[in-house]
């Protein structure tokens, strides 16, 4: 399994409510997470996140997922 595939698998396992993908435009990684459709109680939340790294995307997901320690600290 490639390093990219392993990082994708880890993020997908950690965040099953998000669809995780990585694109490589012009040789640069771009990590994406999408979720939805959002239910009425969560319509004001972000449905798409992106980052330049797997670690950065993980931080963004934690920041925007209700009930996580990072989200509660905001």
Backbone torsions as a table, in degrees:
resi	resn	phi	psi	omega
1	UNK	NA	132.8	179.1
2	UNK	-70.9	162.8	178.3
3	UNK	-60.5	-42.9	179.0
4	UNK	-60.6	-46.5	179.7
5	UNK	-63.2	-37.5	178.5
6	UNK	-66.0	-44.1	178.8
7	UNK	-63.7	-40.7	176.9
8	UNK	-60.7	-46.4	-179.1
9	UNK	-61.0	-41.5	180.0
10	UNK	-64.6	-46.2	179.3
11	UNK	-64.3	-41.9	179.9
12	UNK	-63.9	-37.1	178.6
13	UNK	-70.8	-37.7	-178.5
14	UNK	-73.4	-31.9	-176.3
15	UNK	-127.9	73.3	-175.5
16	UNK	-66.4	-17.8	179.1
17	UNK	-82.9	-6.6	-179.8
18	UNK	-110.8	144.3	172.5
19	UNK	-96.9	116.7	-174.0
20	UNK	-104.7	136.0	174.8
21	UNK	-147.4	161.8	177.5
22	UNK	-132.8	128.5	175.1
23	UNK	-111.1	159.9	-178.8
24	UNK	-132.3	63.6	178.7
25	UNK	-68.1	131.9	178.4
26	UNK	53.9	30.7	176.4
27	UNK	80.4	6.3	179.9
28	UNK	-111.0	131.0	179.4
29	UNK	-69.5	140.8	170.9
30	UNK	-134.9	119.8	-177.8
31	UNK	-99.5	137.6	-176.0
32	UNK	-131.1	145.3	172.7
33	UNK	-135.9	129.5	176.7
34	UNK	-129.6	152.7	175.4
35	UNK	-147.3	157.6	178.5
36	UNK	145.3	172.7	-0.6
37	UNK	-69.8	146.3	179.5
38	UNK	-79.6	140.1	177.3
39	UNK	-76.8	163.2	-174.6
40	UNK	-49.2	-41.6	-177.2
41	UNK	-66.4	-16.2	-175.6
42	UNK	-120.5	15.5	-176.9
43	UNK	-63.6	-23.0	179.8
44	UNK	-87.0	2.9	180.0
45	UNK	-92.9	161.0	179.7
46	UNK	-72.6	137.4	178.2
47	UNK	-106.1	-13.7	179.3
48	UNK	-136.7	132.8	178.1
49	UNK	-130.1	155.1	175.4
50	UNK	-148.5	160.8	-179.4
51	UNK	-159.9	168.5	178.2
52	UNK	-92.4	-1.5	179.8
53	UNK	-147.8	159.9	177.1
54	UNK	-63.3	-41.6	179.6
55	UNK	-64.5	-40.3	178.0
56	UNK	-65.1	-39.0	178.1
57	UNK	-66.3	-40.1	177.4
58	UNK	-58.3	-45.1	178.4
59	UNK	-61.4	-42.4	179.2
60	UNK	-63.4	-44.1	179.2
61	UNK	-61.5	-46.6	179.1
62	UNK	-60.6	-38.7	-179.2
63	UNK	-66.5	-29.4	-174.6
64	UNK	-110.6	13.5	178.7
65	UNK	-107.9	118.9	-179.2
66	UNK	-58.7	139.9	175.1
67	UNK	92.9	-7.3	177.0
68	UNK	-87.7	157.8	-178.2
69	UNK	-60.9	-40.1	-179.1
70	UNK	-64.6	-40.9	-179.2
71	UNK	-69.3	-36.3	-179.3
72	UNK	-68.8	-26.8	-177.6
73	UNK	-76.2	-14.1	-179.1
74	UNK	-71.3	NA	NA
